[in-house]
Amino acid sequence: MKILGVSGSPIPDSNTDRALKRVLQATGAAKTEFIKLSDHTIAPCMACLKCIETNRCIINDDGNKLAEKAYKADALIIAGFTPYSSIDSRTKTFIERLYPLRHRHGLMQGKVGAGIITCAIPPENTELPPACDNGMQAIQNYMLEEGMDFVGGITLRGNVPCVRCGDNGQCPMSGLKMIHGPGATIAEIGIANFADDPAKLQELDELGQNIAKRVMGG
Ligand SMILES: Cc1cc2nc3c(=O)[nH]c(=O)nc-3n(C[C@H](O)[C@H](O)[C@H](O)COP(=O)(O)O)c2cc1C
């Protein structure tokens, strides 16, 4: 059993990365691989359709290597985050570059898939876009359109960049205040870390176990 996990988060050791590693570990698979897209060079699909006959993209970057890894894996877990409340561009680019695997054979068809999304806007805040849902929908759309077996998706609360910017709390563009109200402070909201939440850890472990079961035909 080989499970591939791909993270679109460029932040070192981010919630996105750590959650993905947790799920990979929980699969219990002998072969797992964690890929951080920011360590690779990958351009978006040119829509040239030169991949139709070959199932290979003509762009000479890391995209083909990553698509081959996805093709060789039994399961693919895609983890992204949500700048401006949609899926991040690296994750979207990676998904687009899996398009060559589609033509005439559906090379991802039937493979097990799952998603992880971190976002800063909590679902209870209905005044702002449903960031986590938007991100997860992008992953699910890809897996659905390729005929993959989507086992599940987990959303996690991540941090707005404002918690790291060092502002003295007066910034009129504060994302923290936009999301949590004008009186919100870093001290009050805190730095989100999913590992502080035992229920989330369990959810991640269960996703890993379910992926493994599904790969084994369960
Ligand atoms: C440039 C940037 C813009 C962001 N904009 C949003 C946003 O519009 N909505 C949202 O829910 N989260 C936003 N986030 C937060 C991310 O979705 C995510 O929660 C965070 O990057 C995860 O970081 P962490 O893993 O270090 O917690 C933004 C993050 C960055 C880096």
The ligand as an ORCA input file, in Angstrom:
! r2SCAN-3c Opt
* xyz 0 1
  C      -1.812     35.255      2.532
  C      -2.860     34.555      3.354
  C      -4.180     34.936      3.226
  C      -5.174     34.279      3.960
  N      -6.480     34.622      3.767
  C      -7.433     33.848      4.357
  C      -8.806     34.063      4.059
  O      -9.165     34.945      3.268
  N      -9.718     33.257      4.666
  C      -9.360     32.258      5.527
  O     -10.212     31.540      6.045
  N      -8.067     32.045      5.827
  C      -7.109     32.815      5.264
  N      -5.800     32.580      5.550
  C      -5.470     31.554      6.557
  C      -5.229     30.214      5.884
  O      -6.350     29.740      5.218
  C      -4.797     29.146      6.876
  O      -5.665     29.087      7.936
  C      -3.445     29.392      7.395
  O      -2.578     29.772      6.350
  C      -2.927     28.149      8.033
  O      -1.720     28.485      8.621
  P      -1.182     27.586      9.806
  O      -1.150     26.204      9.262
  O       0.168     28.121     10.083
  O      -2.165     27.747     10.915
  C      -4.808     33.247      4.847
  C      -3.456     32.878      4.984
  C      -2.506     33.513      4.238
  C      -1.062     33.081      4.396
*
